[in-house]
Amino acid sequence: MQEPSRGRDIGLTMAGELFDEVRSALARFSSATRLYALEIGEKTGQTSGETAGDDSAAFGDALLVEAFLADDIVQGVGARDVIAVSTSAFIDLPSLLGQPASLQVSLADGTRASFAGEISEFAQLGSEGGLARYRMRISHWIWRLAHVRNSRVWQDTSVTDIVDAVFGAHAPAARWRWSDEAMPFMDAAPPRSYCCQYRETDLAFVERLLAEEGLAWRFEQGEDGPSMVLFADSTSTSGVPDDPSGAGTGVRFHGAHAREQSDTVQALAAMRSVGASSSTTLSYDYKAKKAVAATSPSWLSNGAKLPPLESFDTPGQYAHADGSQAQRWADLQMQAREARSQLWRGRSTVRTLCAGTRLTVTGAPLQRLGEAAGYTILRVVSVGVNNLPSKATEALAELFGPIPELLHDVLHEVARDLPPDFDLAIEQARKAGYANCFEAVASDVIWRPVLAGSDGRAHPKPTAFGAQTAIVVGPDGADSPSGAEELYCDALGRVRIRYHWQDSGDATCWVRVAQRLAGGGIGSQFLPRIGQEVVVQFIENDIDRPIVVGAVYNGQGEGGIAPTPGGEPATGNDGATLFQPAHDHGISAQGNLAGGNSPVWHGASADNAGHRNATAQWGVRTKEFGGAGYNQLLFDDTDAQGRVQLRTTSAASELNLGHLIHSADNYRGSLRGQGAELRTDAYGAVRGGAGLLVSSYKVAHGAASRDPAGDNAAGIALLKQAVKLGETFSQAAVTHETVGLASHLGAAKASSSVLDENAAPLQAMLTSVSGMVAADSFDAAQGDAAAKNISPGDGKLPHVADAVVAISAKAGLAVAAGQAVQLSNGETVNLMSGQDAQFVTGGQMRVHSGQAIGVLAGAVKAGEGDAGLQVIAAKDAVDVQAQADVLNVHARDDVKVVSANAHVDWAAAKRISLSTADGANITIEGGNITVQCPGKIAVHAGKKSFVAAASQDYMMPVLPSTKNTWTELHAEYDDAWATPWPLSDLQFDVAGTVISKTATVNRLK
């Protein structure tokens, strides 16, 4: 039981001895003899966003550098890990994070170089007694950008302004400048019309932008600390200055020994690889409707010896504004590939060597082969081991582990791709205190950055998988319309949107809107309006190429149920109460409580409390600008009650098909009918340029059988009856010596009509509606229609041969008008009835004809009561005139002229003659009456008187004629009673017009 305790005592004794040995050795080791020293705090000269107090400066004095590892790279964050020991094991590590720090490196000439930055990591690697070993990482301020992630948009902004804006958010810690040649180089690059940082760190975003434009950065040490320099041309001294150690004279190519008076380059190797012999880029510009492409051939002196290897890249749509921009892009990519195909690797002890400087090597063996002596340093991986006393080094190795193994562990954290001969550098550093491995290109080769992990692609961007939603905004970024200004788009139908993650009111660029159909003169058009939430996807998953693919509803509907904690019922939102007030002409529960855009049709339930709508209605509705009017196409898929409605609120015009009901938005109301309804409060017109058929006869139209659209068999049968009826009655009219039917005989010409010059109107109409056309060829069908083919057969379809309107009514046709019904045409009008026809008017009835009027009755048989033709005036007179010729009245039997209550006047301007078939005649002519007969004259009277001669005048009617210019009214007055002439009391009228003695009236025609 005594041995373990004794072992611990021995271990503590040894640790104490080592601790004392280290302290004793370090006490004799002054700053003047150290290769490396560490400074922490503001005295480093670096301005920081935080103020370091006296404690941090004390920590710098209390930390002794054992070794360090550094990885310095152009267009990289870089890091410098310092391993230090301290006699304090209780340093407050969090208080040092972010503090300025610098590693002081002693140079060959006795001066010191400072590599400053800020502490980004601090760790304690172990402690023993009061002694501890620490590791800290000194980084440039750019490391902060790797911890800041943003999503934002820039519009019409240059890359330099975007980078300045990103860096400006990290001031005052961030210090940067643009080299002299960078700005002229960027003048050739157009501003970014749309540039999006999406879920990227600020560091990744800046790296991507600079790589796309061929820009890089390096860090330089100044009086105020490290500053970033952004450059474009690595061959210029403004972009890449000379390394301080070799400025003017260069650095020798020589071995490294402790007795050397200056730093040297020990190894230099040329790395050559075969790359692409040309770089081609191609993008499509949808506005110009053309591809924009450019090719950049290899500029290497031995490029002609390479096989023809083309790197073809498509950086996405509308990536290049024109051919010059595409050429610039291709040249940048070719320069990047060429530089990486002619790299140099080396190893040196140049302690001032930094990435982004120019190193001139003298005495190198390869110079005899014509290789350049100047090199642009791209990367430096360096290691340093402080010149501590050997006893202290051995004691620290015993306490905390040897430095070489620790350096290997740290190395994999600092540098990712280690140089192949870095073990030699570590061994050299253990002997001489410092060594590095570097990577470079010849100083006359332009170097362009390529993002790590991009596989050489020119456009490694964050991918935006899936879709996002955004709000459509107006010209001022507002997401609500102003009055009737609900739509904001450009000539290409593009809209402006704002993502939900944007931190400002700025909109994005003009975004195209995908259509379900688009083409030359064809397509559908959907333009989202201001305030709508739209679905956005990205072409090739490129965040800079958004496209609107649809829209979604948002907000909380008035009839919806808001979520509540624990499932408690919501108050003040009783669905039944909200839905029930809806009726045939009024809506309810259609508002939006959240101020969004609620759907017009939404399923609730099939009862009254749910608008009688079980999610059966859907369709398309638009809305007028600044008003409540709309247009809609509605589909209702309710079981056994399907309907379609095409409607506009303008003049309440709509077409309803199927199950006709009242509806009020989402509410399905009461039944209105079945079938089809076309209605409007304004004017309506139905036109068919090749003909029109309106029929109430049903035809087969089912899945098993469908009759042709032009099927009018019933109407054709009725028209055949009409043709036969016209033929029969026209023949009867001719037989009875009255006017034949022009529709049967021909109107202007016998057996001719307007429709067909070889057929009368009725027959021509029958031929036109009986047309049959070919079903297998449109051209053949047109030929059949022109030829008026009526022959049925296989492969034939019914179709009118002329542009006629055919109306066929199975049960009856009713035409009613509140005012007048007009029938007018240029040839004939036929009104035919197989049985009775009545013409009844409440006022006057006028029948006019330009030629003859034929009235035939009893053509088949007498009418009711043996009546033939009856002309009866229930009131007033019956006036029958033959104004231009003879009036003939014929009867097979008796002619009866009877006055029931007055007299019968027979008057003639010249002669009245009464005759019989046997020769008897009474003639009244002039002032004479002549009686003639072949037999006797019998006069029977109770009294016979023969008095003196007398005469009586009779007012003869004046018939209208083109020769009449005036009418004379003549009257005689018998003044046997000595009464005065009542001229002032007499009135005359002509054709209903009251006239005076000298009045002028319109001529009667």
Secondary structure by P-SEA (a helix, b strand, c coil): caaaaaaaaaaaaaaaaaaaaaaaaaaacccccccbbbbccccccccccccccaaaaaaaaacccccbbbbbbcccbbbbbbbbcccccccccccccccbbbbbbbccccbbbbbcccccbbbbcccccccbbbbbbbbccccccccbbbbbccccccaaaaaaaaaaaacccbbbbbcccccccccccccccccccccccaaaaaaaaaaaaccbbbbbbccccbbbbbbccccccccccccccccccccccccccccccbbbbcbbbbbbbbcccbbbbbbbbcccccccccccccccccccccccccccccccccccccaaaaaaaaaaaaaaaaaaabbbbbccccccccccbbbbbcccccccccccccccccccbbbbbccccaaaaaaaaaccccaaaaaaaaaaacccccccaaaaaaaaaaacccccccccccccbbbbbbccccccccccccccccbbbbbbbccccccccccccccccccccccccccccccccccccbbbbbbccccccbbbbbbbcccbbbbbbbccccccbbbbccccccccccccccccccccccccccccccccccccccccccccccccccccccccccccccccccccbbbbbbbccccccccbbbbbbcccccccccccccccccccccbbbbbcccbbbccccccbbbbcccbbbbbbccccccccccccccccccccccccaaaaaaaaaaaaaaaaaaaaaaaaccccccccccccccccccccccccaaaaaaaaaabbbbcccaaaaaaaaaaccccccccbbbbbccbbbbbbbccbbbbbbccbbbbbcccccccccccbbbbbbccbbbbbbccbbbbbccccccccccccbbbbccccccccccccbbbbbbbccbbbbbbccbbbbbbbccbbbbbccccccccccccbbbbbccbbbbbbccbbbbbccccccccccccccccccbbbbbbbbbcccccccccccbbbbcccccccccccccccc
